[in-house]
Amino acid sequence: MARTEGGDGDIGLLHAVSIEVGLIVGGALFSLTGVAVGLAGPGVVLAFCVAFGIAILGLLPTAMLGAAYPTTGGNYRYPAALVSRPLAFLAAMGLGVSMFTGGLPLYALTAGQYVDALLPVSPTAVGFALLTLFFAVNLLGLRPAATAQLVMFVGLVAALASFVAFGIPAVDPANLTPAFPGGTVGVLTAAGVLYFVCLGANFVVDVGGDVRDATVTIPKSFAVSVPLVLVTYAGIGLVAVGTVGADAMAGATLAVPAEAILPRGFEELFVVGGALFAIATSINAVYIITPKYLEALAADGLAPNALAATNDRFGTPHWATALVYACSAAALVSPLPIADLGALLGFGGAALVVPVMLAAIVAVRDHPEDVADTLPLPGRALAAMAALAVPLNCLLLALLATQSPTLFVAWLAALAVLGGYYLVRTRTASTSRTELTTDPDAD
């Protein structure tokens, strides 16, 4: 089937970029940079580059799929249609477990820590307030949520730029030696921790059915967001270690170097416009995207139909959004430390990418007419990138597992339970096969 360029939606190019940047530059950056410094020291800059390089290997094939098959819940639907529905289901559920019990609590608690740096306040209370606020915003519809995302994106970019601009002149070269105190393993393990910090843009394909001119907009949005974030991350890593040293930064948040290098007014801008907006854009984007997975699963008969039901007034999946809110709010009071929350988030991110990469390989091999000319790269090159991303993501998953083995076993146990649910559901309820179309209006 020939691709079409049409497709009206609430999400344009700038909104797509703001969602991608909001998911990439999120709470994980502000909370996990210190964890990565503890593993790699000044090598955190290289760890950022390694993590981003592996993420890009997956981003480009994902962009190809998103441009060829604009749909809702694409990270589930692509492997479900092209590779294996059980594998796609487990990957989506693995991300769900990681996001509900790791990602959203991580973002919310980190927000509270940054506010506490300015005012004495309970981090949990702040986190709960943010989860509640963006739950309410997303109940009002996709357009208000996307507009809020765009406004916060502007503040986020301004705050991060001020951090790098003030910080670069304050970098002390003595703080950058020894460059790799943890050796290669330290850098690679730090890259595993930071991987989900670099991942995120690929989730825009989950709202592909709502992206205006998705076949053109999705690749263009990646071309803007990815270089912007890569340069920003390299600068932040350099400033974080180079200004206060690896020992002071290890396990700490970016508030530590911000307090050392920024004038008081800019420090507050960094906390509000940088940390809080980054975390808020991540929370908001998760609320935008996660119900799309539940909608896709419900359409396949793998989840209750109520999760695909939409509000008559606002057109929002109110039950799916409420489920995201309830799970994340409950996990907010979990006793897991932030480092473990970050590892838990990484489990789901790495596991989700593998089946999507397999889907990209199958699409290039079996449906070359669909994916031709989606990106200015030949299909074989994109398939090769996808093939390389598979073992690299498996390696990162293994490294994270060695850092938090008990948590990894618990995550696998949750997947085993969900796998049992899948077997029961497919034998007792009516399910349908996932189909993809190259028409963006067909979803």
Secondary structure, 3 states (H helix, E strand, C coil): CCCCCCCCCCECHHHHHHHHHHHHCCHHHHHHHHHHHHHHHHHHHHHHHHHHHHHHHHHHHHHHHHHHCCCECHHHHHHHHHCCHHHHHHHHHHHHHHHHHHHHHHHHHHHHHHHHCCCCCCHHHHHHHHHHHHHHHHHCCHHHHHHHHHHHHHHHHHHHHHHHHHHHHHCCHHHHCCCCCCHHHHHHHHHHHHHHHHCCHHHHHHEHHHECCHHHHHHHHHHHHHHHHHHHHHHHHHHHHHHHCHHHHCCCCCHHHHHHHCCHHHHHHHHHHHHHHHHHHHHHHHHHHHHHHHHHHHHCCCCCHHHHCCCCCCCCCHHHHHHHHHHHHHHCCCCCCHHHHHHHHHHHHHHHHHHHHHHHHHHHHHCHHHHCCCCCCCHHHHHHHHHHHHHHHHHHHHHHHHHCHHHHHHHHHHHHHHHHHHHHHHHHCCCCCCCCCCCCCCC
